[in-house]
Each structure stands twice: as C-alpha cells, then as structure tokens.
C-alpha cells in the first residue's frame, strides 16, 4: 500500500491554488487511510468475533482509499503530459515510476482487498479450505506488488533537484519499502492458526500492524514533502528527459495555429457583419460642384 513519491513537475490539477489544494487532499487521504489500517489490524488482536469482523471492514475501507489515491496520482501525471502516452518511448522513468508505481500498487490493492474479503467471508459463514487457500495466496501476492512498486519508486534519476529534495524523497520512499516488506514477510508466515475465533496468524497481525505504522509515518513525511515542494514553485523539480519535453512542447505548439486560424475566421466574419450594417457611401456623381468663376458671372447678370 505504498504511494507514488516523485519530484517531477509534470503533475496537473488545474490552476495553482487548486493544484495546491488537491496535493494536500491527496496526501491527507493517504494518511487517513493508513490510520484506518492501523486501527483495523489492531482490532484483530481482540478475542471478540464482532471486533475482528469490524476491523476487517475498516481495513477494506483503508485499502480502497489507498487505491483511490494512487489512481489520482496516475491521472494527474497523465494530465500533465496531455495524455500523450507515447512519451514513455523517450523517457523510460515516466513509464517505470510515474505510470508504473500507481498501476502496480493499485493491482496490489485489488489483490489485498480480495484476500481480506475472503477472510471476512470465512469469519461470517464458517471455515472453507478452498477460500482459505485463495485468501492466503492473495495476501502474499498483494504485498509482493507493493514491494515491487516501492522498488520502482526508488528508481528515480535526479538532475535538477538538490540534496534537500532528494532527502525528502528518500524519507518517504524508505518507510514505504520497509512497510511493504513487513507485509510480504507476514504473508509468508501466515498459516491456518486459530487464534480465538480468528482465521489469521498472530504473527501476520503484528507484522501488519507495524507495517501499517510505517505506512502512516511515510504518509506524514509525505505531507511535509508536499509542503516543502509547494514552496519551491517548480524551480528545482525534475523535467521530462530524453527529448520527451521537446516532443510535448511541439505537440502543444501544433495546436496553436489552429486556434489562430479560428480567431482570424471569426474576426473576418465580424468585419463582414459590420460592413452589412454600415450605410452605403454616397456616390461622387450625385452632386456637381459649381466653379467660383461661374458664381461671380451669375451674380453680375442678376444685377
């Protein structure tokens, strides 16, 4: 249940105030989701079946929120490059990190959600060997995806960012990787042990609690990273590489002549309408000028 932590500037939410607001909302929802995970896994230590089932429901909500946050990260980065997915040919990090991390984490969230749901079904309807087998496999596959996403999160190249930005990045990425590893180890140790009325191993529960705490700590550090990066205003953030930025600029500039052509067409139509409204000019042959000499001769004849 890691989260994308990148120092790229290709991340769009709209105008700057809206972008800043959504950055904080994104980070805040992740912190809230990890807090739900801590509470949900902690409730599994209780001997009351109702508390166990309620805790798993809370865990399902937390996993869903983590998936939503990562989906938002993916869409934000796609919007930042105008949904031009072909740019990944020029910048491999764009495919490996900005697109790859959210996708892998979302897949892991789906697997983890399904595994916890199967455990919840067994608590409600009774033990089933087939369901237990699928649940245990899913609870191993999901953390494996999170570990892969955390490793991809670390595979970032820094060219413009200074040491302070890189330190902020590592302070978020390392807790995510450690937490994912704890979930993976817990999945391997999780066997069919009856603890009270529970179908989960006690060692798995404790490892999940500590892993969720690390996710929570990483989420808090991510909030601090977002605050610091908002103060930088994109001056020291990473740009697209390998010609991807130039390609994106050309794609955006290619749309400008069409806009200018449309503006010229509208301006020409407006001028034609103005000509239709204006009265026609008086022709020069409608009146005849009288020379000054003829006026003087005509005046003498009258006298």
C-alpha positions as a Markdown table, in Angstrom:
| # | Residue | x | y | z |
|---|---|---|---|---|
| 1 | Unk | 0.0 | 0.0 | 0.0 |
| 2 | Unk | 2.8 | 2.4 | -0.9 |
| 3 | Unk | 2.3 | 5.7 | -2.7 |
| 4 | Unk | 4.0 | 7.4 | -5.6 |
| 5 | Unk | 6.5 | 10.0 | -4.3 |
| 6 | Unk | 8.2 | 11.8 | -7.2 |
| 7 | Unk | 9.9 | 15.1 | -7.8 |
| 8 | Unk | 8.6 | 15.7 | -11.3 |
| 9 | Unk | 6.8 | 18.8 | -12.3 |
| 10 | Unk | 4.5 | 17.1 | -14.8 |
| 11 | Unk | 1.6 | 16.8 | -12.4 |
| 12 | Unk | -1.5 | 18.8 | -13.2 |
| 13 | Unk | -4.6 | 19.6 | -11.1 |
| 14 | Unk | -5.6 | 22.9 | -12.8 |
| 15 | Unk | -4.6 | 26.4 | -11.7 |
| 16 | Unk | -2.1 | 26.8 | -8.9 |
| 17 | Unk | -4.4 | 27.3 | -5.9 |
| 18 | Unk | -6.5 | 24.3 | -7.0 |
| 19 | Unk | -3.3 | 22.3 | -7.6 |
| 20 | Unk | -2.0 | 23.1 | -4.1 |
| 21 | Unk | -5.3 | 22.2 | -2.5 |
| 22 | Unk | -5.6 | 18.8 | -4.3 |
| 23 | Unk | -2.0 | 18.0 | -3.3 |
| 24 | Unk | -2.8 | 18.4 | 0.3 |
| 25 | Unk | -6.1 | 16.5 | -0.1 |
| 26 | Unk | -4.3 | 13.7 | -1.8 |
| 27 | Unk | -1.7 | 13.4 | 1.0 |
| 28 | Unk | -4.3 | 13.8 | 3.7 |
| 29 | Unk | -6.5 | 11.0 | 2.4 |
| 30 | Unk | -3.5 | 8.7 | 2.3 |
| 31 | Unk | -2.6 | 9.5 | 6.0 |
| 32 | Unk | -6.3 | 8.8 | 6.9 |
| 33 | Unk | -6.2 | 5.5 | 5.0 |
| 34 | Unk | -3.1 | 4.3 | 6.8 |
| 35 | Unk | -4.6 | 5.3 | 10.1 |
| 36 | Unk | -7.6 | 3.1 | 9.3 |
| 37 | Unk | -5.2 | 0.2 | 8.5 |
| 38 | Unk | -3.5 | 0.6 | 11.9 |
| 39 | Unk | -6.9 | 0.6 | 13.7 |
| 40 | Unk | -8.3 | -2.3 | 11.6 |
| 41 | Unk | -5.3 | -4.6 | 12.1 |
| 42 | Unk | -5.1 | -3.7 | 15.8 |
| 43 | Unk | -8.7 | -4.8 | 16.3 |
| 44 | Unk | -7.7 | -8.3 | 15.1 |
| 45 | Unk | -5.9 | -8.8 | 18.5 |
| 46 | Unk | -9.3 | -8.8 | 20.2 |
| 47 | Unk | -11.0 | -12.2 | 21.0 |
| 48 | Unk | -14.4 | -10.8 | 20.1 |
| 49 | Unk | -15.6 | -12.0 | 16.6 |
| 50 | Unk | -17.6 | -8.8 | 16.1 |
| 51 | Unk | -14.5 | -6.7 | 16.7 |
| 52 | Unk | -12.5 | -8.9 | 14.3 |
| 53 | Unk | -15.1 | -8.5 | 11.5 |
| 54 | Unk | -15.5 | -4.8 | 12.1 |
| 55 | Unk | -11.7 | -4.4 | 12.0 |
| 56 | Unk | -11.5 | -6.2 | 8.6 |
| 57 | Unk | -14.2 | -3.9 | 7.2 |
| 58 | Unk | -12.1 | -0.9 | 8.3 |
| 59 | Unk | -9.1 | -2.5 | 6.6 |
| 60 | Unk | -11.1 | -2.9 | 3.4 |
| 61 | Unk | -12.0 | 0.8 | 3.5 |
| 62 | Unk | -8.4 | 1.8 | 4.1 |
| 63 | Unk | -7.2 | -0.3 | 1.1 |
| 64 | Unk | -9.8 | 1.2 | -1.1 |
| 65 | Unk | -8.7 | 4.7 | -0.2 |
| 66 | Unk | -5.1 | 3.9 | -0.9 |
| 67 | Unk | -6.1 | 2.6 | -4.3 |
| 68 | Unk | -8.1 | 5.8 | -5.0 |
| 69 | Unk | -5.1 | 8.0 | -4.0 |
| 70 | Unk | -2.8 | 6.1 | -6.4 |
| 71 | Unk | -5.4 | 6.3 | -9.1 |
| 72 | Unk | -5.5 | 10.0 | -8.6 |
| 73 | Unk | -1.7 | 10.2 | -8.9 |
| 74 | Unk | -1.8 | 8.3 | -12.2 |
| 75 | Unk | -4.4 | 10.5 | -13.7 |
| 76 | Unk | -2.6 | 13.7 | -12.5 |
| 77 | Unk | 0.6 | 12.7 | -14.2 |
| 78 | Unk | -1.2 | 11.6 | -17.4 |
| 79 | Unk | -2.9 | 15.0 | -17.5 |
| 80 | Unk | 0.4 | 16.7 | -17.0 |
| 81 | Unk | 1.6 | 15.3 | -20.4 |
| 82 | Unk | -1.8 | 15.8 | -22.1 |
| 83 | Unk | -2.4 | 12.0 | -22.0 |
| 84 | Unk | 0.4 | 11.6 | -24.6 |
| 85 | Unk | 1.4 | 8.1 | -23.5 |
| 86 | Unk | 3.8 | 7.7 | -26.4 |
| 87 | Unk | 6.3 | 10.0 | -24.5 |
| 88 | Unk | 7.3 | 6.9 | -22.5 |
| 89 | Unk | 9.4 | 5.9 | -25.5 |
| 90 | Unk | 11.7 | 9.0 | -24.9 |
| 91 | Unk | 11.6 | 9.0 | -21.1 |
| 92 | Unk | 11.8 | 5.4 | -19.5 |
| 93 | Unk | 11.4 | 6.8 | -16.0 |
| 94 | Unk | 7.9 | 8.1 | -17.0 |
| 95 | Unk | 6.8 | 4.5 | -17.6 |
| 96 | Unk | 8.7 | 2.9 | -14.7 |
| 97 | Unk | 7.8 | 5.4 | -12.0 |
| 98 | Unk | 5.1 | 7.9 | -12.8 |
| 99 | Unk | 2.9 | 5.3 | -14.5 |
| 100 | Unk | 4.3 | 2.0 | -13.2 |
| 101 | Unk | 4.2 | 2.7 | -9.5 |
| 102 | Unk | 0.5 | 3.7 | -9.2 |
| 103 | Unk | -0.6 | 0.8 | -11.5 |
| 104 | Unk | 1.4 | -1.8 | -9.6 |
| 105 | Unk | 0.1 | -0.5 | -6.2 |
| 106 | Unk | -3.5 | -0.4 | -7.5 |
| 107 | Unk | -3.2 | -4.1 | -8.6 |
| 108 | Unk | -1.8 | -4.9 | -5.2 |
| 109 | Unk | -4.7 | -3.1 | -3.5 |
| 110 | Unk | -7.2 | -5.1 | -5.6 |
| 111 | Unk | -5.5 | -8.4 | -4.6 |
| 112 | Unk | -5.2 | -7.4 | -1.0 |
| 113 | Unk | -8.9 | -6.3 | -0.9 |
| 114 | Unk | -10.0 | -9.6 | -2.3 |
| 115 | Unk | -7.8 | -11.6 | 0.1 |
| 116 | Unk | -9.1 | -9.7 | 3.2 |
| 117 | Unk | -12.7 | -10.0 | 1.8 |
| 118 | Unk | -12.3 | -13.8 | 1.6 |
| 119 | Unk | -11.1 | -13.9 | 5.2 |
| 120 | Unk | -14.1 | -11.8 | 6.2 |
| 121 | Unk | -16.5 | -14.2 | 4.4 |
| 122 | Unk | -15.0 | -17.1 | 6.3 |
| 123 | Unk | -15.5 | -15.3 | 9.6 |
| 124 | Unk | -19.1 | -14.7 | 8.7 |
| 125 | Unk | -20.1 | -18.1 | 7.1 |
| 126 | Unk | -17.5 | -20.5 | 8.5 |
| 127 | Unk | -14.2 | -22.1 | 7.5 |
| 128 | Unk | -13.6 | -23.2 | 3.9 |
| 129 | Unk | -10.4 | -24.8 | 2.9 |
| 130 | Unk | -10.7 | -23.5 | -0.7 |
| 131 | Unk | -11.4 | -19.9 | 0.3 |
| 132 | Unk | -8.6 | -20.0 | 2.9 |
| 133 | Unk | -6.1 | -21.2 | 0.2 |
| 134 | Unk | -7.1 | -18.4 | -2.2 |
| 135 | Unk | -7.0 | -15.8 | 0.7 |
| 136 | Unk | -3.5 | -16.8 | 1.8 |
| 137 | Unk | -2.2 | -16.7 | -1.8 |
| 138 | Unk | -3.7 | -13.3 | -2.3 |
| 139 | Unk | -2.3 | -12.0 | 1.0 |
| 140 | Unk | 1.2 | -12.9 | -0.4 |
| 141 | Unk | 0.6 | -11.6 | -3.9 |
| 142 | Unk | -0.6 | -8.2 | -2.8 |
| 143 | Unk | 2.5 | -7.3 | -0.7 |
| 144 | Unk | 4.7 | -8.5 | -3.5 |
| 145 | Unk | 3.1 | -5.9 | -5.8 |
| 146 | Unk | 3.6 | -3.2 | -3.1 |
| 147 | Unk | 7.3 | -4.2 | -2.7 |
| 148 | Unk | 7.7 | -4.0 | -6.5 |
| 149 | Unk | 6.0 | -0.6 | -6.5 |
| 150 | Unk | 8.3 | 0.6 | -3.7 |
| 151 | Unk | 11.4 | -0.5 | -5.5 |
| 152 | Unk | 10.2 | 1.2 | -8.7 |
| 153 | Unk | 9.6 | 4.3 | -6.6 |
| 154 | Unk | 13.3 | 4.3 | -5.7 |
| 155 | Unk | 14.4 | 4.1 | -9.3 |
| 156 | Unk | 14.4 | 7.8 | -9.9 |
| 157 | Unk | 17.2 | 9.9 | -11.5 |
| 158 | Unk | 17.8 | 13.4 | -10.2 |
| 159 | Unk | 19.4 | 16.1 | -12.4 |
| 160 | Unk | 17.9 | 19.4 | -11.3 |
| 161 | Unk | 16.8 | 18.5 | -7.7 |
| 162 | Unk | 19.2 | 19.4 | -4.9 |
| 163 | Unk | 20.2 | 17.3 | -1.9 |
| 164 | Unk | 17.3 | 18.7 | 0.2 |
| 165 | Unk | 14.7 | 17.5 | -2.3 |
| 166 | Unk | 16.3 | 14.1 | -2.6 |
| 167 | Unk | 16.4 | 13.8 | 1.2 |
| 168 | Unk | 12.7 | 14.5 | 1.3 |
| 169 | Unk | 12.1 | 11.8 | -1.3 |
| 170 | Unk | 14.1 | 9.1 | 0.5 |
| 171 | Unk | 12.4 | 9.9 | 3.8 |
| 172 | Unk | 9.1 | 9.0 | 2.2 |
| 173 | Unk | 10.2 | 6.1 | 0.0 |
| 174 | Unk | 12.2 | 4.1 | 2.5 |
| 175 | Unk | 9.3 | 3.7 | 5.1 |
| 176 | Unk | 7.1 | 2.6 | 2.2 |
| 177 | Unk | 9.6 | -0.1 | 1.2 |
| 178 | Unk | 10.1 | -1.3 | 4.7 |
| 179 | Unk | 6.4 | -1.5 | 5.4 |
| 180 | Unk | 5.8 | -3.4 | 2.1 |
| 181 | Unk | 8.5 | -5.9 | 3.1 |
| 182 | Unk | 6.8 | -6.4 | 6.5 |
| 183 | Unk | 3.5 | -7.2 | 4.8 |
| 184 | Unk | 5.3 | -9.6 | 2.5 |
| 185 | Unk | 7.0 | -11.4 | 5.3 |
| 186 | Unk | 3.8 | -11.6 | 7.2 |
| 187 | Unk | 2.1 | -13.1 | 4.2 |
| 188 | Unk | 4.7 | -15.9 | 4.1 |
| 189 | Unk | 4.4 | -16.6 | 7.8 |
| 190 | Unk | 0.6 | -16.5 | 7.7 |
| 191 | Unk | -0.8 | -20.1 | 8.1 |
| 192 | Unk | -4.0 | -21.5 | 9.3 |
| 193 | Unk | -3.8 | -20.8 | 13.1 |
| 194 | Unk | -6.9 | -20.4 | 15.1 |
| 195 | Unk | -6.5 | -17.5 | 17.5 |
| 196 | Unk | -9.7 | -17.2 | 19.4 |
| 197 | Unk | -12.3 | -17.2 | 16.6 |
| 198 | Unk | -9.8 | -15.7 | 14.1 |
| 199 | Unk | -8.5 | -17.3 | 10.9 |
| 200 | Unk | -5.3 | -15.3 | 10.8 |
| 201 | Unk | -1.9 | -16.0 | 12.3 |
| 202 | Unk | -0.9 | -13.8 | 15.2 |
| 203 | Unk | 2.5 | -13.1 | 13.7 |
| 204 | Unk | 0.8 | -11.9 | 10.5 |
| 205 | Unk | -1.3 | -9.5 | 12.5 |
| 206 | Unk | 1.6 | -8.0 | 14.4 |
| 207 | Unk | 3.7 | -7.6 | 11.2 |
| 208 | Unk | 0.7 | -5.9 | 9.5 |
| 209 | Unk | 0.3 | -3.5 | 12.5 |
| 210 | Unk | 4.0 | -2.5 | 12.3 |
| 211 | Unk | 3.8 | -2.2 | 8.5 |
| 212 | Unk | 0.7 | 0.0 | 8.7 |
| 213 | Unk | 2.5 | 2.2 | 11.3 |
| 214 | Unk | 5.4 | 2.6 | 8.8 |
| 215 | Unk | 2.9 | 3.5 | 6.1 |
| 216 | Unk | 1.4 | 6.0 | 8.4 |
| 217 | Unk | 4.8 | 7.5 | 9.2 |
| 218 | Unk | 5.6 | 7.6 | 5.5 |
| 219 | Unk | 2.3 | 9.4 | 4.9 |
| 220 | Unk | 3.1 | 12.1 | 7.5 |
| 221 | Unk | 6.5 | 12.6 | 5.9 |
| 222 | Unk | 4.8 | 12.8 | 2.5 |
| 223 | Unk | 2.7 | 15.7 | 3.8 |
| 224 | Unk | 5.8 | 17.5 | 4.9 |
| 225 | Unk | 7.4 | 16.8 | 1.5 |
| 226 | Unk | 4.3 | 18.3 | -0.3 |
| 227 | Unk | 4.5 | 21.4 | 1.9 |
| 228 | Unk | 8.2 | 21.9 | 1.1 |
| 229 | Unk | 7.8 | 21.3 | -2.6 |
| 230 | Unk | 4.9 | 23.8 | -2.7 |
| 231 | Unk | 7.3 | 26.5 | -1.6 |
| 232 | Unk | 9.7 | 25.7 | -4.4 |
| 233 | Unk | 7.1 | 26.6 | -7.1 |
| 234 | Unk | 8.6 | 24.0 | -9.5 |
| 235 | Unk | 12.0 | 25.8 | -9.8 |
| 236 | Unk | 14.0 | 22.7 | -8.7 |
| 237 | Unk | 11.7 | 19.9 | -9.8 |
| 238 | Unk | 12.6 | 17.3 | -12.4 |
| 239 | Unk | 11.7 | 17.8 | -16.1 |
| 240 | Unk | 10.9 | 15.2 | -18.7 |
| 241 | Unk | 14.1 | 13.8 | -20.3 |
| 242 | Unk | 15.3 | 12.1 | -23.5 |
| 243 | Unk | 13.5 | 14.5 | -25.8 |
| 244 | Unk | 10.1 | 13.9 | -24.2 |
| 245 | Unk | 9.8 | 17.5 | -23.0 |
| 246 | Unk | 10.6 | 18.9 | -26.5 |
| 247 | Unk | 8.2 | 16.5 | -28.1 |
| 248 | Unk | 5.5 | 17.6 | -25.7 |
| 249 | Unk | 6.2 | 21.2 | -26.4 |
| 250 | Unk | 5.9 | 20.6 | -30.1 |
| 251 | Unk | 2.6 | 18.8 | -29.6 |
| 252 | Unk | 1.3 | 21.7 | -27.7 |
| 253 | Unk | 2.6 | 24.3 | -30.2 |
| 254 | Unk | 1.0 | 22.3 | -33.0 |
| 255 | Unk | -2.4 | 23.2 | -31.7 |
| 256 | Unk | -1.7 | 27.0 | -31.7 |
| 257 | Unk | -2.0 | 27.6 | -35.5 |
| 258 | Unk | -5.5 | 26.1 | -35.4 |
| 259 | Unk | -6.6 | 28.4 | -32.7 |
| 260 | Unk | -5.1 | 31.4 | -34.5 |
| 261 | Unk | -6.9 | 30.4 | -37.7 |
| 262 | Unk | -10.2 | 30.1 | -35.9 |
| 263 | Unk | -9.7 | 33.6 | -34.4 |
| 264 | Unk | -8.9 | 35.1 | -37.8 |
| 265 | Unk | -12.0 | 33.4 | -39.3 |
| 266 | Unk | -14.2 | 34.9 | -36.5 |
| 267 | Unk | -12.6 | 38.3 | -37.0 |
| 268 | Unk | -13.3 | 38.2 | -40.7 |
| 269 | Unk | -16.9 | 37.2 | -40.1 |
| 270 | Unk | -17.3 | 40.1 | -37.7 |
| 271 | Unk | -15.9 | 42.6 | -40.2 |
| 272 | Unk | -18.4 | 41.4 | -42.8 |
| 273 | Unk | -21.3 | 41.8 | -40.4 |
| 274 | Unk | -20.1 | 45.4 | -39.7 |
| 275 | Unk | -20.0 | 46.2 | -43.4 |
| 276 | Unk | -23.6 | 45.0 | -43.8 |
| 277 | Unk | -24.8 | 47.2 | -41.0 |
| 278 | Unk | -23.0 | 50.4 | -42.2 |
| 279 | Unk | -25.0 | 52.6 | -44.7 |
| 280 | Unk | -23.6 | 52.7 | -48.3 |
| 281 | Unk | -21.4 | 55.6 | -49.2 |
| 282 | Unk | -22.8 | 58.5 | -51.3 |
| 283 | Unk | -21.5 | 58.3 | -54.9 |
| 284 | Unk | -19.5 | 61.2 | -56.1 |
| 285 | Unk | -21.7 | 61.7 | -59.2 |
| 286 | Unk | -24.8 | 62.5 | -57.2 |
| 287 | Unk | -23.8 | 66.2 | -56.8 |
| 288 | Unk | -22.0 | 68.7 | -59.0 |
| 289 | Unk | -19.5 | 71.3 | -57.8 |
| 290 | Unk | -20.0 | 74.8 | -59.1 |
| 291 | Unk | -16.8 | 76.7 | -60.0 |
| 292 | Unk | -16.2 | 80.0 | -58.2 |
| 293 | Unk | -15.9 | 81.9 | -61.6 |
| 294 | Unk | -19.4 | 80.8 | -62.7 |
| 295 | Unk | -20.9 | 82.0 | -59.4 |
| 296 | Unk | -19.4 | 85.5 | -59.9 |
| 297 | Unk | -20.7 | 85.8 | -63.5 |
| 298 | Unk | -24.2 | 84.6 | -62.4 |
| 299 | Unk | -24.3 | 87.3 | -59.8 |
| 300 | Unk | -23.5 | 90.1 | -62.2 |
| 301 | Unk | -26.2 | 89.0 | -64.6 |
| 302 | Unk | -28.7 | 89.3 | -61.9 |
| 303 | Unk | -27.7 | 92.8 | -61.2 |
